[in-house]
């Protein structure tokens, strides 16, 4: 295997507790890891993302709503002043009729900002699957990918087998097309 394409070691676990222990051990050693599982595991997710208590999507939603409300008021004032229509002696720029439009634009822009920031922070859509991903990780097995140098690969293979891995294999990046499954 060429050293320039080598990226790490992947292991498959049948037992969730063994997988979680191996994940904690790999994280404690300072290695970059990726964990795959058929179900969400709260403890492992907190381990992998320890500083994610504040969600930045909320801020973008607020900013989108403020932008939408501002744009709505500016748009309605501009239209009223460009095409003045005096109705019942009210002033041309009267804010009560603008409230409905402002509310609708605030909700619209806030939802666009929320969805856009969610997709950006989640790095979605994933157009290629990671090289370490296997289809059984979505069904009944748990996977752990440890990024390491080629020199450390044998050490990590032994350590993952000792921690209860059912299978352990080396991972290399191969050129693939979009949405292509990894070759095994």
N, CA, C and O of each residue as an XYZ file, in Angstrom:
736
protein
N       0.857     -1.177      0.000
C       0.000      0.000      0.000
C       0.902      1.240      0.000
O       1.806      1.331      0.831
N       0.682      2.184     -0.901
C       1.493      3.402     -0.919
C       1.302      4.222      0.357
O       0.180      4.395      0.835
N       2.409      4.722      0.901
C       2.351      5.453      2.168
C       1.608      6.778      2.031
O       1.035      7.264      3.006
N       1.609      7.369      0.840
C       0.946      8.668      0.680
C      -0.577      8.539      0.682
O      -1.271      9.519      0.953
N      -1.113      7.351      0.384
C      -2.561      7.154      0.399
C      -3.065      6.552      1.702
O      -4.276      6.503      1.921
N      -2.173      6.093      2.571
C      -2.571      5.470      3.833
C      -3.150      6.521      4.780
O      -2.577      7.599      4.935
N      -4.283      6.212      5.413
C      -4.893      7.178      6.321
C      -5.128      6.642      7.724
O      -5.205      7.437      8.661
N      -5.245      5.338      7.911
C      -5.461      4.847      9.266
C      -5.917      3.410      9.328
O      -5.790      2.642      8.374
N      -6.461      3.069     10.505
C      -6.907      1.710     10.812
C      -8.377      1.773     11.188
O      -8.801      2.688     11.893
N      -9.159      0.804     10.720
C     -10.575      0.737     11.054
C     -10.869     -0.607     11.701
O     -10.266     -1.621     11.348
N     -11.798     -0.609     12.650
C     -12.177     -1.831     13.349
C     -13.691     -1.928     13.411
O     -14.394     -0.918     13.438
N     -14.181     -3.165     13.433
C     -15.611     -3.422     13.529
C     -15.879     -4.173     14.835
O     -15.205     -5.155     15.146
N     -16.867     -3.702     15.591
C     -17.237     -4.293     16.875
C     -18.677     -4.771     16.824
O     -19.534     -4.116     16.232
N     -18.941     -5.912     17.444
C     -20.321     -6.385     17.567
C     -20.971     -5.850     18.834
O     -22.185     -5.655     18.875
N     -20.172     -5.613     19.864
C     -20.691     -5.188     21.162
C     -20.500     -3.681     21.342
O     -19.411     -3.152     21.116
N     -21.560     -3.006     21.747
C     -21.505     -1.556     21.905
C     -20.584     -1.140     23.052
O     -19.908     -0.116     22.952
N     -20.545     -1.906     24.127
C     -19.694     -1.545     25.264
C     -18.217     -1.638     24.910
O     -17.427     -0.783     25.310
N     -17.842     -2.667     24.165
C     -16.449     -2.786     23.731
C     -16.082     -1.649     22.783
O     -14.990     -1.087     22.864
N     -17.004     -1.317     21.885
C     -16.787     -0.215     20.948
C     -16.606      1.104     21.693
O     -15.702      1.878     21.378
N     -17.463      1.360     22.681
C     -17.376      2.600     23.444
C     -16.053      2.660     24.215
O     -15.421      3.716     24.260
N     -15.620      1.541     24.824
C     -14.347      1.523     25.553
C     -13.174      1.782     24.611
O     -12.247      2.512     24.961
N     -13.210      1.190     23.423
C     -12.132      1.416     22.449
C     -12.139      2.864     21.965
O     -11.081      3.456     21.750
N     -13.322      3.428     21.796
C     -13.431      4.827     21.381
C     -12.850      5.748     22.443
O     -12.111      6.679     22.120
N     -13.178      5.497     23.714
C     -12.642      6.313     24.813
C     -11.123      6.185     24.882
O     -10.431      7.181     25.094
N     -10.595      4.970     24.705
C      -9.146      4.763     24.768
C      -8.429      5.475     23.622
O      -7.382      6.089     23.826
N      -8.993      5.391     22.421
C      -8.365      6.059     21.274
C      -8.418      7.575     21.432
O      -7.461      8.269     21.089
N      -9.534      8.091     21.949
C      -9.655      9.535     22.170
C      -8.677      9.994     23.250
O      -8.074     11.060     23.131
N      -8.520      9.194     24.297
C      -7.607      9.555     25.386
C      -6.148      9.575     24.925
O      -5.330     10.306     25.484
N      -5.819      8.773     23.903
C      -4.444      8.762     23.410
C      -4.147      9.952     22.505
O      -3.002     10.162     22.104
N      -5.172     10.725     22.185
C      -4.972     11.920     21.372
C      -5.083     11.696     19.877
O      -4.790     12.603     19.097
N      -5.495     10.519     19.464
C      -5.640     10.227     18.038
C      -6.925     10.836     17.493
O      -7.907     10.987     18.221
N      -6.914     11.182     16.223
C      -8.123     11.628     15.541
C      -8.938     10.375     15.205
O      -8.426      9.439     14.591
N     -10.205     10.368     15.613
C     -11.028      9.180     15.413
C     -12.349      9.547     14.768
O     -12.766     10.705     14.784
N     -13.004      8.536     14.196
C     -14.372      8.634     13.706
C     -15.087      7.394     14.179
O     -14.579      6.283     14.031
N     -16.264      7.574     14.747
C     -17.030      6.438     15.252
C     -18.293      6.286     14.423
O     -18.971      7.267     14.118
N     -18.603      5.052     14.063
C     -19.802      4.743     13.290
C     -20.663      3.782     14.091
O     -20.157      2.829     14.682
N     -21.961      4.034     14.109
C     -22.844      3.136     14.823
C     -24.233      3.117     14.224
O     -24.653      4.094     13.603
N     -24.965      2.006     14.402
C     -26.321      1.929     13.863
C     -27.323      2.751     14.661
O     -28.390      3.091     14.150
N     -26.995      3.073     15.902
C     -27.864      3.888     16.756
C     -27.027      5.006     17.359
O     -25.809      4.886     17.495
N     -27.695      6.087     17.717
C     -26.993      7.204     18.344
C     -26.631      6.834     19.780
O     -27.471      6.331     20.526
N     -25.399      7.081     20.159
C     -24.921      6.803     21.503
C     -24.539      8.124     22.143
O     -23.562      8.754     21.740
N     -25.307      8.544     23.137
C     -25.136      9.868     23.751
C     -23.746     10.039     24.360
O     -23.129     11.089     24.182
N     -23.242      9.036     25.070
C     -21.931      9.157     25.719
C     -20.815      9.325     24.692
O     -19.918     10.147     24.875
N     -20.869      8.558     23.626
C     -19.827      8.661     22.599
C     -19.924      9.987     21.859
O     -18.903     10.594     21.533
N     -21.141     10.437     21.594
C     -21.293     11.729     20.924
C     -20.743     12.859     21.781
O     -20.091     13.762     21.257
N     -20.989     12.831     23.076
C     -20.442     13.857     23.974
C     -18.919     13.788     24.017
O     -18.255     14.819     24.127
N     -18.360     12.581     23.931
C     -16.903     12.430     23.925
C     -16.298     13.042     22.667
O     -15.284     13.737     22.727
N     -16.933     12.777     21.527
C     -16.379     13.257     20.265
C     -16.564     14.761     20.077
O     -15.757     15.401     19.404
N     -17.608     15.326     20.660
C     -17.887     16.760     20.533
C     -18.066     17.372     21.921
O     -19.184     17.731     22.290
N     -16.980     17.499     22.703
C     -17.136     17.951     24.091
C     -17.531     19.418     24.245
O     -18.092     19.795     25.274
N     -17.254     20.247     23.253
C     -17.512     21.677     23.393
C     -18.735     22.123     22.604
O     -18.825     23.291     22.225
N     -19.666     21.232     22.350
C     -20.807     21.583     21.519
C     -22.063     21.850     22.340
O     -23.157     21.456     21.936
N     -21.923     22.517     23.493
C     -23.114     22.810     24.294
C     -23.896     23.981     23.723
O     -25.119     24.023     23.859
N     -23.231     24.920     23.095
C     -23.907     26.052     22.475
C     -23.961     25.825     20.974
O     -22.949     25.554     20.327
N     -25.158     25.941     20.445
C     -25.354     25.688     19.027
C     -25.331     27.012     18.253
O     -26.152     27.888     18.526
N     -24.406     27.177     17.288
C     -24.330     28.432     16.534
C     -25.488     28.629     15.552
O     -25.665     29.730     15.031
N     -26.270     27.596     15.293
C     -27.398     27.714     14.366
C     -28.428     28.699     14.913
O     -29.081     29.410     14.148
N     -28.572     28.741     16.237
C     -29.538     29.669     16.845
C     -29.195     31.117     16.527
O     -30.080     31.920     16.231
N     -27.903     31.453     16.590
C     -27.483     32.825     16.289
C     -27.806     33.179     14.843
O     -28.301     34.273     14.573
N     -27.531     32.267     13.904
C     -27.815     32.536     12.498
C     -29.306     32.665     12.255
O     -29.729     33.446     11.403
N     -30.113     31.906     12.994
C     -31.560     32.023     12.867
C     -32.022     33.402     13.323
O     -32.852     34.032     12.669
N     -31.481     33.868     14.447
C     -31.820     35.200     14.949
C     -31.406     36.279     13.955
O     -32.179     37.192     13.666
N     -30.186     36.173     13.431
C     -29.711     37.170     12.468
C     -30.546     37.157     11.193
O     -30.830     38.210     10.622
N     -30.941     35.962     10.747
C     -31.806     35.865      9.567
C     -33.159     36.504      9.814
O     -33.695     37.174      8.931
N     -33.725     36.308     11.009
C     -35.009     36.924     11.343
C     -34.913     38.438     11.412
O     -35.794     39.140     10.915
N     -33.847     38.948     12.028
C     -33.662     40.399     12.098
C     -33.492     40.988     10.701
O     -34.059     42.034     10.384
N     -32.709     40.307      9.872
C     -32.515     40.762      8.494
C     -33.845     40.758      7.733
O     -34.158     41.716      7.026
N     -34.620     39.690      7.875
C     -35.903     39.595      7.179
C     -36.880     40.669      7.621
O     -37.564     41.259      6.784
N     -36.962     40.940      8.933
C     -37.850     41.994      9.425
C     -37.432     43.370      8.933
O     -38.273     44.189      8.560
N     -36.132     43.617      8.935
C     -35.624     44.903      8.451
C     -35.913     45.086      6.966
O     -36.365     46.148      6.537
N     -35.651     44.051      6.192
C     -35.916     44.110      4.756
C     -37.411     44.328      4.500
O     -37.780     45.085      3.603
N     -38.269     43.671      5.283
C     -39.717     43.811      5.083
C     -40.171     45.242      5.347
O     -40.927     45.811      4.560
N     -39.708     45.828      6.459
C     -40.085     47.215      6.739
C     -39.556     48.157      5.663
O     -40.277     49.041      5.201
N     -38.299     47.971      5.263
C     -37.726     48.828      4.218
C     -38.500     48.684      2.906
O     -38.770     49.675      2.227
N     -38.852     47.453      2.554
C     -39.567     47.210      1.312
C     -40.963     47.855      1.336
O     -41.365     48.495      0.365
N     -41.691     47.688      2.431
C     -43.046     48.240      2.489
C     -43.024     49.767      2.551
O     -43.890     50.412      1.960
N     -42.065     50.354      3.245
C     -41.954     51.811      3.286
C     -41.596     52.347      1.902
O     -42.162     53.343      1.452
N     -40.663     51.689      1.235
C     -40.264     52.112     -0.113
C     -41.452     52.046     -1.076
O     -41.676     52.977     -1.849
N     -42.214     50.949     -1.031
C     -43.357     50.816     -1.930
C     -44.441     51.851     -1.625
O     -45.057     52.399     -2.539
N     -44.667     52.112     -0.354
C     -45.686     53.102      0.014
C     -45.291     54.497     -0.430
O     -46.150     55.282     -0.831
N     -44.020     54.818     -0.367
C     -43.581     56.157     -0.756
C     -43.495     56.301     -2.274
O     -43.708     57.394     -2.800
N     -43.189     55.227     -2.975
C     -43.125     55.295     -4.444
C     -44.508     55.320     -5.087
O     -44.700     55.967     -6.115
N     -45.468     54.623     -4.491
C     -46.827     54.574     -5.021
C     -47.803     54.976     -3.913
O     -48.485     54.127     -3.341
N     -47.862     56.266     -3.618
C     -48.699     56.702     -2.499
C     -50.182     56.513     -2.792
O     -50.679     56.841     -3.869
N     -50.862     55.974     -1.797
C     -52.301     55.757     -1.907
C     -52.913     56.153     -0.566
O     -52.784     55.430      0.423
N     -53.568     57.285     -0.542
C     -54.163     57.778      0.692
C     -55.499     57.077      0.883
O     -56.389     57.174      0.039
N     -55.631     56.367      2.006
C     -56.856     55.632      2.305
C     -57.347     56.064      3.678
O     -56.652     55.866      4.675
N     -58.523     56.646      3.739
C     -59.150     57.007      5.015
C     -58.389     58.061      5.791
O     -58.529     58.135      7.012
N     -57.598     58.869      5.133
C     -56.892     59.938      5.810
C     -55.665     59.479      6.592
O     -55.085     60.277      7.328
N     -55.251     58.214      6.457
C     -54.060     57.721      7.158
C     -52.807     58.250      6.470
O     -52.830     58.551      5.276
N     -51.719     58.362      7.219
C     -50.470     58.776      6.584
C     -49.991     57.712      5.587
O     -50.381     56.547      5.665
N     -49.144     58.137      4.660
C     -48.639     57.222      3.626
C     -47.822     56.098      4.270
O     -48.026     54.924      3.960
N     -46.907     56.455      5.158
C     -46.100     55.441      5.849
C     -46.723     55.231      7.226
O     -46.495     56.009      8.152
N     -47.501     54.183      7.339
C     -48.174     53.838      8.578
C     -47.796     52.405      8.932
O     -48.056     51.490      8.150
N     -47.196     52.197     10.077
C     -46.633     50.887     10.376
C     -47.650     49.780     10.674
O     -47.306     48.627     10.413
N     -48.857     50.001     11.190
C     -49.739     48.855     11.476
C     -50.014     47.925     10.285
O     -50.022     46.710     10.484
N     -50.237     48.418      9.071
C     -50.455     47.454      7.983
C     -49.183     46.708      7.571
O     -49.262     45.691      6.881
N     -48.018     47.199      7.984
C     -46.752     46.570      7.606
C     -46.406     45.386      8.510
O     -45.526     44.594      8.173
N     -47.082     45.254      9.647
C     -46.741     44.226     10.628
C     -46.887     42.820     10.031
O     -46.021     41.972     10.246
N     -47.953     42.565      9.298
C     -48.168     41.227      8.719
C     -47.029     40.849      7.775
O     -46.492     39.744      7.845
N     -46.669     41.775      6.897
C     -45.596     41.505      5.939
C     -44.278     41.330      6.676
O     -43.482     40.458      6.326
N     -44.042     42.147      7.686
C     -42.812     42.044      8.470
C     -42.725     40.684      9.169
O     -41.667     40.054      9.181
N     -43.829     40.239      9.744
C     -43.831     38.937     10.423
C     -43.521     37.813      9.439
O     -42.694     36.945      9.720
N     -44.179     37.832      8.299
C     -43.974     36.771      7.308
C     -42.534     36.745      6.801
O     -41.944     35.672      6.672
N     -41.972     37.904      6.516
C     -40.588     37.949      6.027
C     -39.598     37.556      7.114
O     -38.570     36.943      6.827
N     -39.904     37.908      8.369
C     -39.034     37.509      9.473
C     -38.988     35.991      9.584
O     -37.908     35.415      9.711
N     -40.130     35.345      9.538
C     -40.186     33.887      9.632
C     -39.503     33.253      8.416
O     -38.766     32.277      8.561
N     -39.741     33.795      7.229
C     -39.151     33.237      6.019
C     -37.624     33.296      6.057
O     -36.951     32.290      5.831
N     -37.085     34.474      6.341
C     -35.634     34.618      6.350
C     -34.995     33.875      7.515
O     -33.889     33.353      7.373
N     -35.660     33.814      8.658
C     -35.136     33.048      9.794
C     -35.076     31.566      9.449
O     -34.107     30.892      9.798
N     -36.091     31.052      8.773
C     -36.076     29.628      8.410
C     -35.010     29.340      7.369
O     -34.355     28.299      7.439
N     -34.817     30.231      6.405
C     -33.744     30.042      5.424
C     -32.376     30.055      6.106
O     -31.529     29.210      5.816
N     -32.160     31.007      7.005
C     -30.884     31.090      7.707
C     -30.665     29.868      8.590
O     -29.550     29.355      8.682
N     -31.726     29.403      9.239
C     -31.628     28.222     10.098
C     -31.244     26.989      9.280
O     -30.322     26.260      9.646
N     -31.932     26.764      8.206
C     -31.654     25.584      7.384
C     -30.277     25.675      6.733
O     -29.539     24.690      6.695
N     -29.932     26.843      6.225
C     -28.623     27.011      5.605
C     -27.475     26.824      6.578
O     -26.489     26.160      6.256
N     -27.593     27.404      7.772
C     -26.521     27.251      8.754
C     -26.451     25.822      9.276
O     -25.363     25.319      9.554
N     -27.602     25.160      9.413
C     -27.592     23.753      9.824
C     -26.835     22.902      8.816
O     -25.991     22.090      9.195
N     -27.133     23.085      7.532
C     -26.447     22.309      6.508
C     -24.955     22.637      6.462
O     -24.130     21.747      6.253
N     -24.608     23.909      6.656
C     -23.198     24.302      6.620
C     -22.433     23.731      7.812
O     -21.337     23.199      7.636
N     -22.987     23.830      9.015
C     -22.292     23.325     10.196
C     -22.251     21.803     10.241
O     -21.324     21.232     10.816
N     -23.224     21.142      9.653
C     -23.231     19.685      9.605
C     -22.429     19.154      8.426
O     -22.265     17.943      8.274
N     -21.933     20.054      7.597
C     -21.169     19.718      6.398
C     -21.959     18.770      5.496
O     -21.442     17.768      5.000
N     -23.213     19.119      5.306
C     -24.094     18.319      4.459
C     -24.289     19.017      3.124
O     -24.192     20.243      3.090
N     -24.542     18.366      2.087
C     -24.652     16.919      1.941
C     -23.282     16.280      1.753
O     -22.375     16.882      1.177
N     -23.145     15.064      2.242
C     -21.922     14.285      2.013
C     -22.072     13.609      0.663
O     -22.911     12.722      0.502
N     -21.280     14.011     -0.294
C     -21.397     13.448     -1.632
C     -20.526     12.219     -1.828
O     -20.692     11.492     -2.808
N     -19.611     11.982     -0.919
C     -18.824     10.755     -0.943
C     -18.813     10.164      0.453
O     -18.794     10.896      1.442
N     -18.825      8.869      0.535
C     -18.746      8.195      1.827
C     -17.298      8.142      2.275
O     -16.405      8.061      1.432
N     -17.034      8.185      3.581
C     -15.654      8.050      4.058
C     -15.082      6.690      3.656
O     -15.823      5.718      3.508
N     -13.794      6.628      3.486
C     -13.154      5.381      3.063
C     -13.309      4.285      4.113
O     -13.302      3.102      3.771
N     -13.448      4.656      5.382
C     -13.549      3.662      6.449
C     -14.962      3.133      6.647
O     -15.148      2.144      7.356
N     -15.941      3.753      6.053
C     -17.335      3.357      6.277
C     -17.656      2.030      5.602
O     -17.264      1.791      4.460
N     -18.366      1.178      6.316
C     -18.881     -0.085      5.779
C     -20.392     -0.120      5.967
O     -20.885      0.411      6.963
N     -21.139     -0.718      5.061
C     -22.603     -0.756      5.192
C     -23.102     -1.430      6.469
O     -24.172     -1.072      6.963
N     -22.363     -2.389      7.015
C     -22.827     -3.052      8.248
C     -22.804     -2.125      9.462
O     -23.428     -2.430     10.478
N     -22.104     -1.012      9.376
C     -22.106     -0.042     10.481
C     -23.468      0.626     10.636
O     -23.752      1.200     11.688
N     -24.296      0.564      9.631
C     -25.635      1.141      9.710
C     -26.681      0.109     10.112
O     -27.855      0.443     10.269
N     -26.261     -1.143     10.279
C     -27.221     -2.194     10.570
C     -26.997     -2.804     11.949
O     -27.828     -2.643     12.843
N     -25.869     -3.510     12.126
C     -25.698     -4.259     13.373
C     -24.282     -4.245     13.934
O     -24.020     -4.931     14.921
N     -23.376     -3.504     13.354
C     -22.006     -3.433     13.858
C     -21.657     -1.984     14.203
O     -22.291     -1.043     13.725
N     -20.644     -1.834     15.036
C     -20.131     -0.526     15.416
C     -18.727     -0.405     14.856
O     -17.936     -1.343     14.953
N     -18.412      0.737     14.274
C     -17.113      0.925     13.659
C     -16.316      2.023     14.330
O     -16.873      2.986     14.858
N     -15.008      1.864     14.300
C     -14.103      2.870     14.851
C     -12.947      3.038     13.880
O     -12.246      2.076     13.565
N     -12.752      4.261     13.409
C     -11.633      4.583     12.529
C     -10.642      5.418     13.310
O     -11.006      6.428     13.912
N      -9.387      4.994     13.299
C      -8.313      5.718     13.981
C      -7.336      6.199     12.921
O      -6.704      5.392     12.240
N      -7.212      7.512     12.782
C      -6.251      8.081     11.834
C      -4.864      7.991     12.450
O      -4.638      8.453     13.568
N      -3.944      7.396     11.716
C      -2.587      7.240     12.251
C      -1.591      7.177     11.100
O      -1.971      7.076      9.933
N      -0.324      7.238     11.447
C       0.752      7.126     10.462
C       0.972      5.645     10.134
O       0.589      4.777     10.919
N       1.584      5.350      8.984
C       1.828      3.936      8.640
C       2.665      3.200      9.686
O       2.506      1.993      9.870
N       3.540      3.910     10.359
C       4.390      3.276     11.376
C       3.555      2.807     12.572
O       3.864      1.779     13.175
N       2.509      3.549     12.915
C       1.674      3.216     14.072
C       0.576      2.208     13.761
O      -0.127      1.771     14.673
N       0.414      1.832     12.509
C      -0.713      0.986     12.109
C      -0.713     -0.359     12.822
O      -1.761     -0.806     13.288
N       0.423     -1.001     12.915
C       0.487     -2.323     13.559
C       0.138     -2.214     15.044
O      -0.565     -3.068     15.584
N       0.627     -1.176     15.693
C       0.300     -0.954     17.111
C      -1.205     -0.798     17.305
O      -1.775     -1.389     18.221
N      -1.852     -0.005     16.448
C      -3.289      0.209     16.581
C      -4.080     -1.039     16.218
O      -5.128     -1.291     16.813
N      -3.609     -1.819     15.266
C      -4.289     -3.068     14.944
C      -4.288     -4.000     16.158
O      -5.324     -4.560     16.515
N      -3.116     -4.164     16.794
C      -3.035     -5.014     17.991
C      -3.922     -4.492     19.114
O      -4.635     -5.255     19.765
N      -3.869     -3.176     19.332
C      -4.636     -2.598     20.431
C      -6.136     -2.759     20.208
O      -6.861     -3.057     21.157
N      -6.620     -2.572     18.991
C      -8.048     -2.717     18.712
C      -8.496     -4.170     18.828
O      -9.611     -4.434     19.277
N      -7.657     -5.104     18.434
C      -7.995     -6.524     18.599
C      -8.051     -6.877     20.080
O      -8.937     -7.617     20.507
N      -7.110     -6.351     20.870
C      -7.129     -6.597     22.311
C      -8.376     -6.003     22.973
O      -8.845     -6.515     23.989
N      -8.901     -4.941     22.405
C     -10.078     -4.298     22.989
C     -11.386     -4.923     22.499
O     -12.463     -4.426     22.827
N     -11.309     -5.988     21.733
C     -12.507     -6.725     21.367
C     -13.012     -6.522     19.964
O     -14.162     -6.855     19.681
N     -12.210     -5.997     19.083
C     -12.660     -5.786     17.702
C     -12.813     -7.130     17.000
O     -11.990     -8.030     17.166
N     -13.871     -7.250     16.222
C     -14.104     -8.476     15.476
C     -13.223     -8.519     14.225
O     -12.619     -9.548     13.921
N     -13.152     -7.392     13.500
C     -12.294     -7.275     12.325
C     -11.509     -5.971     12.432
O     -11.997     -4.975     12.966
N     -10.286     -6.001     11.915
C      -9.450     -4.802     11.851
C      -8.789     -4.784     10.479
O      -8.266     -5.804     10.030
N      -8.810     -3.632      9.809
C      -8.205     -3.531      8.489
C      -7.602     -2.144      8.299
O      -7.960     -1.194      8.995
N      -6.686     -2.047      7.349
C      -6.027     -0.782      7.031
C      -6.866     -0.029      6.012
O      -7.512     -0.628      5.153
N      -6.848      1.289      6.121
C      -7.647      2.141      5.243
C      -6.713      3.022      4.418
O      -5.761      3.608      4.933
N      -7.013      3.097      3.131
C      -6.292      4.014      2.254
C      -7.311      4.796      1.434
O      -8.389      4.292      1.121
N      -6.967      6.004      1.098
C      -7.831      6.825      0.249
C      -7.659      6.389     -1.188
O      -6.549      6.330     -1.717
N      -8.782      6.087     -1.801
C      -8.748      5.722     -3.206
C      -9.574      6.728     -3.980
O     -10.618      7.165     -3.497
N      -9.135      7.104     -5.160
C      -9.950      8.026     -5.953
C     -11.268      7.356     -6.332
O     -11.281      6.261     -6.895
N     -12.387      8.034     -6.015
C     -13.708      7.494     -6.332
C     -14.584      8.621     -6.822
O     -14.291      9.797     -6.605
N     -15.645      8.256     -7.476
C     -16.603      9.236     -7.950
C     -17.543      9.652     -6.835
O     -17.515      9.085     -5.742
N     -18.372     10.639     -7.112
C     -19.350     11.093     -6.130
C     -20.350      9.987     -5.843
O     -20.745      9.243     -6.741
N     -20.752      9.886     -4.597
C     -21.750      8.933     -4.136
C     -21.362      7.475     -4.398
O     -22.229      6.602     -4.446
N     -20.096      7.215     -4.562
C     -19.650      5.849     -4.800
C     -19.367      5.158     -3.474
O     -18.789      5.758     -2.567
N     -19.768      3.914     -3.362
C     -19.461      3.149     -2.157
C     -17.974      2.839     -2.134
O     -17.365      2.663     -3.190
N     -17.376      2.767     -0.943
C     -15.960      2.415     -0.866
C     -15.731      0.995     -1.375
O     -16.597      0.131     -1.230
N     -14.587      0.761     -1.958
C     -14.244     -0.593     -2.398
C     -13.594     -1.308     -1.237
O     -12.800     -0.729     -0.495
N     -13.939     -2.573     -1.088
C     -13.428     -3.342      0.062
C     -12.327     -4.263     -0.369
O     -11.773     -4.990      0.454
